[in-house]
């Protein structure tokens, strides 16, 4: 389905800066490259099909890919698929990864100490075949969302100073943790859950990032906050009505609504399906009217949903 263009809406910039790196606002999330559901929850995808989707994404204009070393299933690794599909990498391609969570060979989760972050960074470097990482997000565990992240972020800042990392970001954080991180080292992006029915806390953080000139990179933009990753099984009549009016899917409406929250908002929808990829890219051209935006913004905020396990932040 092709979204209709609303010529009455002001078209925002199609790119944003992650430090000195220019990225298109619609990127690609790699979590679903390995299977039909994240990690070991789904059926493994065909390797060549996943490679083809990555190459198609680049052809469609993606130059920002979000990944992680812990994006793997029993038979697939997102980082290795990216390496196989795209190396030697296009000069303008920005690959963003994240550390602090980790998974062992069995798939069991653990959380790194500050000293172990270097090993996680080097693991991403090896898998991606890079000599440095463009952007590394410190992914804060749910149990630490009200605590200090200074020790871990400071360790990443040292790796940045050592040349292993070009830019730093943070993920799953509060406004207070953003301020704490910025006092230690420059931050180029914040990656938090956001979408229709986002909490007031996350709406405030999105606005704060805009004021600071930082990219806000939502996950769950298609699913909606409080839902599992992927298109929602049930959508409100308001979302369905807007989708019908534009001749698009509800997933495209959710993505377009999120992108229209500000020119600093970047999308990283993930898929292993070529048709869904094309629809996600088309959603970046969909413009919702002011009335549609207001109607969707009025949906009741939902509780947060956490895709990663609750952890102490350190190995037990």
N, C-alpha and C positions, 0 to 999 in steps of 0.2 A: 504494500500500500504506500502511496506517495502522499506526504503531508501537503495540505494546501497552504499557500503563503498568505499571511495577513499583512497586507501592504500598509495598514494603518499603524502598525506597531513599529517602533524604532528598532532597527537592526543593531544589536550589540556587536562589539568586536568578536571576531572568530578565533582570536589567539590571546594568549596570556603569557606572562614571563614567570618562569621559575628561576629566580636569580637572573643569570645572563642567558638562560635557555628559553627559546620561544616555542610554545607548544600550542597545537590546535585544541580548542576547548572540549571537543569530543575525542576522548582517547579510548583505550581498550584495557579492560581488566582481565588478567590471565587465570583467575581462580577456576574458571569452568573449562579450561582447555583440557584438563586431565580426565574429566568424567562428567556424567550428566548431573552430578551433585558434587559439592565441594569435598575435597579430601578423599576418604574411602567410602563415602555414603552412597555413591551412585555406580553406574555402569561405566567402565573405562571407555573413552572415546577412541575411535580409529586414529592412529598416529598421523597418517598422511592427511587425513581430513583436518586435524588440528593445525598441522603445518600449513595447509592450504588456506585456512581461515586467517592465520596470522599474515600470510602474504597478501591476502585480499584486503585485510585491514590497512596495510601500508598503501596499497593501490587506491583505496578510498580516501586517503588523506590522514590516517592516524599517524602521529609522530610522538605519541606519549603512551607508553605501556606500563601498567602497574602490575607488579609480580611479587613473589617472595619465595625463598628457598623452601618454606614449609608448604607450598602449593604442590603437593605430589600425592599420587595414589600408589597402589601396589605396583603398577606397571608404567606410570607416566610421571614426568617432572615438568612443571610449567617452564622453569628456567631453561632446561635442556631443550624443550620444544622451541622456545624462542631463539636459542642459539642455533639450532639446526635449521630453522626456517629463515632467519634473517641475517645471520653472519655471512660475510662481512657486513656490518650494520650500516644503514644509511647515515650520512653525516648529521642529519637533523633529528635523528631518532633519540628521544629521551626515555630512558628506562628507570622507573622508580621502584624501589623495593622497600622492605620493612624488616626490622629486627626487634628482638626481645623475646617474642615467642619462638619456640623451636619444636621440632618433632624428631624423634629418633627413628631408626630403620623400621621399627615395628609400627610406627605411626603415633606412638604415645607422645603427648605434649609435655614440654618443659619450658621454663622461663629462665633466661640467661641472667647471670650476674653481670655487673658492669665490665668486669675483666673478660667475660666470655663473649662480649659483643664483637670483638675483633675477629674471633673465629667465625661468627655468623656472617660478618661482612665478607671475609675471605671465601666462605662457602658460596656466597652469591657471585663473587668475582670468578671463581673457578667454573661454576655451572654456566654462567653467561658468557664466559670467554672474554672478559673485560679486564683492563688494567686499573680502572677506577669505576665507581658507581656514580651515576649522574645525581640521583637524589635518594637518600635513605631516610625513611620515616621511623621514628621510635614509636613502636606500637604498644601503648600502655595497657597492661592487664586490667580487667574489670576491678579487681581487688585494690588497685592502686589509683583509681580515678579521683580519690580525695586526698592523696598523699603527694609527697615530693617526688619529682622525676629528675632532680638535679644531678644525682650521681650517675645515672645511666646516660642522660643527655650530655653531661660533661665528658663521659667516656667517648661518645660519638664525636663530639667536637674535637677531641684529640686525634681521632682517626681522620677527620676532615683536615686538620692541620698537617697530618702526615701525608696527605695526598691520595688517600684511598677513596675518599668521598668528595664530591664536588659541592653538593648542597644538602642541607638538613631539613627535615620536616618532622611533624609529630602527628600521632593518630590516636583517636579515642580519648581525647583530653578535655579538660575544663578550661575556662578562660584564665583561671589562676595559674594553671600549669603552662599555658601559652606564655603568660607574662614571665614565669620562672625560666622557661627555656630561652626566651628572647634576651634575657639578662645574661645568659651564658654565651650564646652564639647566634648568628643570624638564622632565622627560620624563613623558608620560602613557601611552605604549604602546611595546611592542617587537613587531615583526613579523618572525618567523623561521620557517623550515620546521619543521613538527612534525606528527606523526601516528603511526600504528602503526609500530613499529620505529624510532622516533626515536633519535638518538644520545644517549649519556650527557651530552654537552656541552649539547645542547638541552634535555634533561630538567632539568639543573641550572639552566639559565637560566630555564626556566619556573617552577621553585620559587622562584628568587631574585626574580622579578617579583612573585610572590604575597606574599613577605615584605615587599616594598617597597610593596605596594598598587598596582602598575602593571598595566595590561591586557597580557596576552600574546595576540597575534593571529596564529595560525598560518596560513601558506599551505601548500598540499599536504595539508591535513587529510583530504581525501577520497582523493587519490591515494596518500598515504603517502610518507614520506621516501624519496628515492632513485628515485622514479618521476616520469614526466612528469605535468603537470597534467591532471586529469580522472580518472574512475574507473579503477581498476587493471584491466588486461586479465586478470590472473590473481591470485587471492587464495588465501591459505592455507586449509586445511580448517577451521582454528579460526574464522576470520572467517565463512566460509560457514555453519558450524554455528550460530553465534550469530544470524546473519541469519535462518536457517530457523526457529529457536526463537521469534523475535519476529514473523515474517512480514513482514520488511522487506528492503530491498536491502543489499548489502555496503557500498555508499557511505554509507547511513544509519548502519550500525554504526560505520564509521570516524569519521564525524562525531560521533556520540553519545559514542564513547569519548574523543575529544579534548576535547569540552566537559566531560566528567566529571573531567578532570584538575584542575579548580579553578574556583571561581566567578569568578575573574579572567580566565578564558580566553574569548575572543570568537571566533566563527567567521565567515568571510567566503567561503562557497562561492559559486562563480560558475557561471552557466549562461545559455544563451539559449533554453532550452526550458521552457515553462510547467509541464509535468508534473514535470520535475526540480526546478524551483523549489519546487513544493508538497512534494515529498519532502524536500528540504533543510530546509524550515521544520518539517516534521513530526519530523525527526530531533532537533530541539531538545527535543522532549517524550519522546523515548525514553530510558528509564532501564535501564541494564545492571546486572546483579547484581554483587556483590563478587567472586563466583567468575568471572564472565565478564570483568570488568575485569582480574583477575589473570592469567587465561589469555591474554588479548590482550596484556597488558603484557610477557609473557615472550617475545614474538616477537623474533627476532634483529635488532639494530640494523642499519640499512642505511646505505650511503654517501650523502652529500649529493648532491642533484641541483640544478643551478643553471639557472633559467629564463632568465637574462640572460647575455650574453656576458661572458667574462673581459676586464676592461679595466684600464688603468693607473690610472684615476681622473681622468685629465685628457685633454683633446684632444691627439692626437699633433701 
